[in-house]
Amino acid sequence: MTLQKLDGKTLAEMILQGAHHLKQKSQMIDALNVFPVPDGDTGTNMNLSMTSGAEEVRMVDRNHAGIVSKSLSKGLLMGARGNSGVILSQIFRGFSKVVEEKETLTTKDFSDALQGGVTTAYKAVMKPVEGTILTVAKDAAEASVDLAEQESDFIPFVEGVVAAAKESLKRTPDLLPVLKEVGVVDSGGQGLVTIYEGFLANLKGEELPDIDDTVSMDDMVSAEHHKLAQDFMNTEDIEFGYCTEFMVKFEEDKLAETPYDEDEFRNQLSEIGDSLLVVSDEDLIKVHVHAEYPGEAMTLGQKYGSLINMKIENMREQHTSIVGKKKKEKPKSNQKAEYGIVTVSMGEGIKKLFESLGATVVIQGGQTMNPSTQDLSEAIKEAHAKRVLVLPNNKNIVMAAEQAAEIAEDEVVVIPTKTIPQGMSALLGFNPEADLMANKDEMISLMSVVKTGQITYAVRDTQIDGLNIEKDHFMGIADGKISSTDQNALTTAKTLLSQMIDENEDEILTILTGEDVEEHEVTELEEYLEETYEDLEVEIHVGGQPIYSYIFSIE
């Protein structure tokens, strides 16, 4: 059987299969992170981004390839998380622009769209790096040109595209030396290959093998609640009031009467709630849904087996308790403020620090849970100002922030802060009397002079930059480069600081302590600093941040 015209229905099925395959492999893609730090979230970010795109595609009721691709682009744009998710959204944004008017696609149209995606994605990245997802997308698109001339049938055409993408992925360690040193291929490129593999499997009518349970359910639930935990909405705006989570353990007698169909079950649940996530394997179904009547969702699940691990939370009460006082203290005026500042933080202590420095809206996020373009867009609206400055404070959030700024109605600029210390330093340069670009220049200037140190732990054994790093040992990271490691956090911190502090130039050291740090450790570190660096002014704050035992700001 040949397929020479790709209609909207078939394209939608390809996209859904690609999203499903990415979800299945997200944990494996996370593990490809070059640094052995507990923030290897490329697979998670791409999965959440693609899931958002797939949900938009599910809602398309017309058999029109252009409309399907536009829906995918829209969902990806607003759901994009992390650099990998933003680049993925740009690839399919460019794809969509080429074919948005076409009801059906030929292999030539598809090839043109892949090339359009590459052009758009490269433009979106200020300094494109080869050996990444960009390279894999480019090589696959270039191969598709000759393939389209030779093949009018989609199956051999997409087979060729997938083969080219895989070959490109294999070459990524030759283009990025750090990949070769650690012994991995590029994680973003692997994610794109995984999506393309899903496309091909759908066209061939093949079932891709399921991978063992991934973290995708927990991560997506966290993402949904991450949005709710912010001050982005009013309590009365919550349409479905109960966060409902449960598992269904399959029972043979019930399955004999009602065979399980994941898509059908998902569609039934979608009629009674939103924020829907369904993950299943041969034994269990995991469900997360926001519903007004939780019993209805559970009744649907009971058709397939017995309910276990049930949890129901009243989100209206939760939301009121989180933001109620703040809303009363800060009533919104219809008149917009002259300036608003949106910043991203992790940890309650760091959030309070940013608020004390003048931040209007603080998004709780960062490593392991990057806010999406939509999260940032809603924060910009919440700032309720004519001009808004956005400080991402994480290198993996900068692109999503820039994407949110691009689609904002107000005047928005991004200060490309990549660490919490950079964000704190930049905020000190804000002048409410200056114009937007003058503020941007001054804040960027200040963020560039601060040095950032971080103490975290290794999630695997590895060797990088000449260091042998053991799993669960601590690592000292100086401005993004791992420079020390030890089984003791305090020893690692002392070594890192000795490497970073210049006694002739540095005057101030600010320490943000993490949620896992005990008071006696902080006291010991403080005493060490007083003895070793007599002229250094040391400030210590309880940051409460996860993942990083200490964050150091040196100026």
N, C-alpha and C positions, 0 to 999 in steps of 0.2 A: 504494500500500500504506500502510495506517495502522498505528500502533503505540500502543495505548491502555493497555497494561500492560507495565511494565518489569520483567523478571525478573532474577534474579541473574546469569545468564550474559551477558545483554546489558549490564547495568551494569558487569560486570567488563571486558567488551570495550571499553566506553566509557572506563573508567579507564585501561586499558593504552594505548589510542590517545592519550588526553590526556597520559599520561606520555611517550610516544614523541615527540609533537609538542613538548612542553616541552624534551626533550633536544635535539631538532633546533635549537631556537631559543635555547638557553641562552647561547651566545656573544653573540648579538645583544642579549639582555636584560642581560647583564653590561655591555655597552657603554653602556647607558642610565644608568649610575651618574652622579650629579650631579657629584661631585668627580672631577677627572681623575687621581685617584691609582690606583696599581696594585692596588687591592683591590675593584674593582667586581665583586662576586661574587654578586649577587642571583640571577642566572640559574643559576649553579653551585649555590648553596645550595638553591634551589627544586628544581632537577633532582635533586640527591642525595636530598633529602627525599622527593620524589614517587617516585623510583626505589625507595626503601625501602618506601613504601606499595604500589607496584605488585607488588613481590616477594611481599608478604604476600597480595595478591589472587590471584596466580598459584597459591598453595597451597590456595585454597578449592576443595573438591570438591562443594559443594552448590549447587543452583540456587535460592539464597535471597538476595534483594536486601539484607536487613538484615544477614546474615552477611558478605556482600561488603563492605558499607559499614563494618562494624565492623573487618574485617581491614585495610581501607585506613587507617582511623583509627589502629589499633594500629601499623602500619608507619610511618606518618607521625610519630606521637608519638615513637617511639624513634629515628627517623632524622632528625628535624628539625635543621636547621643554620641558624644565623643568624636574625635577626628575621623575615625573609621566610618561611623554612622553618617557624618556630614558628607564625607567624600562619596559614600554609597548613594546618598540622596542626590548629589550633584551628577553622578553618572546617569541615574535614571531620570533626572530632570532634563539633561541634555537629550537623552533618548526620546523622552516624551515630546520635546519641542519639534523634533524632526518628523514624528509620525502622528501628531495630534489630530490631523485632518483626515487621516486614512482609516477607512472602515476595515480593510484587510491589508495584510503585509506580504510582500514577496521577500525572498532571501536578500535581494538588493536593498529593499526598504530597511530590513533588519540590520544589514551591514551599515547602511547610512546612519541609522539610529545609534548603533554602537560607537561609531566614530563621533557623532554629535555628543554622546555622553562623555567621551574622553576629552573633547575640546572644552566642554563646560567644567568638568572636574579639574582639569589643569589650570583653568583660569581662576578657579575658586581658591587654589592653594598658592600662597604668596611665594614660597620657595619650594617648588616640587622636588621631591627626593625620589631618585630612581631606585628600584629594588623594593618597591612598596605596591600597594593595591593599584596605584596609578599606572605603574609599569605593566602589571598583569592585564589591566583593562585595555591599555594601549596596544599591547602585543596581540591580544585576542581580536581587537577591532581591526588592526592592520591585516591580520590573517584572514579576516572575514571578507575582505575586498576580493581577493582571488577566489576564495571559496564561493562567493555569490556569483561570480562569473562562470564558475564550473558547475555549480549545483543549484537547480531551481527547487529541489526537494529539501524540505526543512530538516529532515532527520540527519542525512549525511552532512548537511551544512552546519547544524549545531554540534554534531560530533566533532567536526573540524575546529569549531570555535572552542569547544571544551578542551580538545587536545592542545591547541595553541596556548590556552590559558594555563594548563598544567605544565607545559614546557617552560613557559615564562616564570611560573612559580618556582620551578626547580632552579632557575637561574638567579633568583633574588639574592641568595648568599654571595654570589660572585659580584653583585652590584653594591651590596651593603656589607662591608667587612665585619660589622658587629654581628650580623646574622651568621656568618661563617664561623666566627669565633665561638659563638654559643652553640652552634650546630642546629639551627632551626631555619625554616623558611619564613617569609613574612606572613604575619597573622592576618592582616587585612586582605592580602592577596589570596590566602587560603579561604577566607570567608567568601570572596567573590567567586572563586572556583567552585565552592560548595553550592552557591546559588545556581551557577550555570549547570552544574551536574544535576540539580533538581529540575531545571528546564528540560534537559535532555531526557531524563528518566520519564518525565510526563509525556513527552512526544512519543517515546518508544513503548509507553504503557507498562513500564517497569516499576516495581516497588523497590525503593531503596531500603537497605537493611536499617532497622532501628538501632540506635546506640543506647547503651545503658543510661538510666535516668540521669539527666543533666540538671544543672542548677537553674534552668530557665524559668521554672515555675516560681521559685522563691525570688529570683531576681525581678521577674515581672510584677509579682505582688508588691515587692518593695518599691518598684518604680511607680505603681499606681498610688501607693500610700505616700510616697515621697511627694507627689503632686498635692495630695490632700492636706498634708501636714503644713503646707505653707499658708500664708495669709492671702492667697490668690482669690478666694471665693467667700461668699457669705454662707452662713449655715443654712439659711432658707433656700439656697440654690442647689443643695444636695437633693437630687431627684429620688435616688434610691438610698434609703437610710441605713441599711444593714450590710456590713462587710461579712460575707458568708463564705466560709472555707470548709470543705469537707472532702473526704475520700470515699470512694466506693470500691469495696472488695467484690470482684466478680463472683457470681454464683451460677453454676452450670444450669440449674433448673430455670432460673430467671432468664438466662441468655438464650435458652432453647425457646422460650416463649417470646422474648423480645431481643433479637440479635442486636449487639451493640454497633452503632455507626457513629463515629466521633463527630462527623460533620452535622449529622441530623441532631445529635444531642446538643451540640454547640448552638445550632440554629434555634432549638427549642428554648435553651437558656437565654439566648439573646432577646427573646420576646418578653422576658420578665425582669431584665436588669441590664446593667452595663459593666464596664471594666472587667470583661469576661475573659478568663483564661482556663483552658482545658488541656490537660496533659494526661495521656494514658499509655499503658503498656499491656502486656498479656495478663496481668493480675489485677491492676488497679486503675482507677480514674482519680486524678486530682482536679479539684474544681475550686476556682476563686471567682466570685461574682458579687457585685453590689446589687442587692435586691430590696424591694420594699416588703416583700413577704418571703422570708428565707425558707419557710416550709415548702413553698412551691418548688424551689430549686432542688431541695432534698428529695421531694416526692418523685421528681423526674429521675434522679439518680438511683432511687430504690428499685426502679424497674430492672436494673442490671445486677443488683447485688445488695450487700448490707453496707450501712453507713458506718464509717469509723473516723476518728480524728476530727470531730466537728468543732467549729469555732464560729461564734456569731458576735459581732461588735456593733454597737450603736454609733455610727459615724457622726451623727448630728451632735450627740453629747460630747464625743471626742473633740470634734472641731470647735464646739463652743468653749470647751475647757482650754484648748490650745490658744485660741485667738480672741476669745470673748473680751477679756480685760483690755487687751490692746486695742480692740475696735472701739471700746467705750472711751479710751483715753485719747484716741486719735481719729475723731470723726472726719470723714472725707468731705472736703469742700468741692463744689462744682467747679470752682476756679482752680486751674492747674498752677502748681508751684513753678518758679522759674527753673529750678534744677532738681533733679532726682538722681540718686546714686544706687545702682543695683550691684550687689557683690555676692560671691559664692563663698561659703565657709563650711567647715566640718567641725562639729563640737560646739556645745552651748557656750563655753567660755569664749571661743573665738568669735562667735556670733555677737556676743555682748561687746567685745572689743570693737568690732566693726561698727556697731550701732553707736558706740561712744565716740567714734571717729567721724560720724556723720552719715553713715549709710542709711538710705531710706528703706530699702528692702534687702533682706539677707536671705538667700536661698541656702538651705542646708543641702550640701552636696559635695562632690569632690571625687576622691579616689573610690573606686568600686561602684559608685552610683553617680554618673555624670548627668546633670540636668539636661533635658531635651531642648530643642529649639522652641517648642511650645511652652515649656516651663519658663524659659528665659523671656519669651514674648509676653507671657502673662505677668511676669515680674516687672517688666518695663511698663506695662499698663498700670500695674499696682502703684508704681512710683508716682503716677499722676502728675507729670511734669512736662513742661514745654521742651526741655533739653535733658537728656538722660545719659549718664556715664555708666558703663557696664565694666566691672572688674571680674574676670572669670577665675583668677587665682589658681589656674591649673592649665597646663599646656593642652590637655585633652578636651578642654571646654571652650577654648578660644574660638574655634571655627563655628561651633554652634551659636556662640554669642554674636559673632559677625553675621551669621545667617539671620538671627533674630533681629539684629539692628537693621538689616537690609529690608525686612518686611514690616518694620515698625511704622506707625503713622507719625510719631513725633520725631524730633531731631535726636538721633542716638549715635554715640561713638563708643567704640570699645577700646579700653586701655588694656593692652595684651599682657596683663599680669599672669605669670605662670606658677607663682607660689603664694602662699599666705603672707610671708614677709614682704614680698613685692607689692601685694595689695595694700598692706598696712602703710608702707612707705609712700605709695602713690596717693593714698587718701590724705596724707598730711600736706600734700601739695595743692589740694583743691581750694580754689578761691571763688566764692559765690559772686564776687564782683567782676570777675574776668569773663571773657567770652568763651565759647565752647572749645575752639581750637587752641586758644592760649592755655586753657586748663589741660587739654589733652597733652600738649607739648611738655608742660611742666610736670605733669604726673608721670609721663613716660621717662622723663629725665631723672626723676627721683627714684623710680623703680629700678633703674639700671645700675644704681650705685650700691644697692643692698645685696649682701651675700646670704644665701639660704643653705642651712644645714638641716638634715633630717635623719632620724634614727628609726629604723623599722627592722623587720625580720625577714629572713629568706624563706621562700615557699618550696625551694628545691635546691639540690646540690648543683653547683655550676662553677665555671671558671670564666672570669671576665676581667679585662684590663689587668691581667697578671695576678688577680686575686683568686685564691681557692675559697669558695663560699660554701658552707655546709647548711643544709636544711635546718630551719629553726634557729640558726645563729643570727645575731644582730648585724646590721650593716649601717655604716655611716655614709651618707650621700651628700656630697658637696656640690651645690649648683647642678644637680642632675647626674653627677658622676660618682659611682660607688668608689670610695677611697679607703675604707677600713672595714674590718669585720672581726667579731669576737663573740663568744658564747654569752658574754655579760653585757647588758645594755649600757651600764655606767662606764665600763672600760671603753666600749665603742664610742661613747659620747666624748670622753676625754681625748681619745685619739683624734677624732674628727675635729674637735675644737682646736687642738694643737696644730692641725694642718691648715685650718682656715683663718685663725686669728693672727693678724699682723700687729704686733705690739706698738709699732711706730705710727701706724695709721688708724687702726680701729679704736673707737671710743665707746661704743654702746653695744652690748649683747642683750637681746631680748629672748627669753626662753618661754616657749609654750609647752606645757606638760600635757601628755596624753592621758587617756582614760585608764590606762593600765599601770601608771606610774605611782609608786608608793611614796609617802611623805619623807621617809628616812632617806630614800635615794636622792630626792631633790635637795635635802639638807646636805648630804655628802657632796653632791655636785657643787652646790653653792660654796661650801667651805673650800673645796679644791680650787675654784675660780678665784676666791679672795686671796688664797695663798700664792697662786701662780700668776695672776694678772692683776697686780695691785692697782693699776691706773684705769682699769676697765670698769665702766659703769654697767652693772648687771640688773636687769629687771626680769622678774619671774611671774608668769600668769598661768592660771589653770585654764588650759585650752579645752580639755575634755575631748580632744580629737581621737577618733579610732585610727588604727593601723600604725600611726607614728607615735612612738613613745615620747620623742622630743622633736620640736621644730625650733631651729635657731635662726635668729635674724641678727646679722652682724653689720654694723655701719661704722 
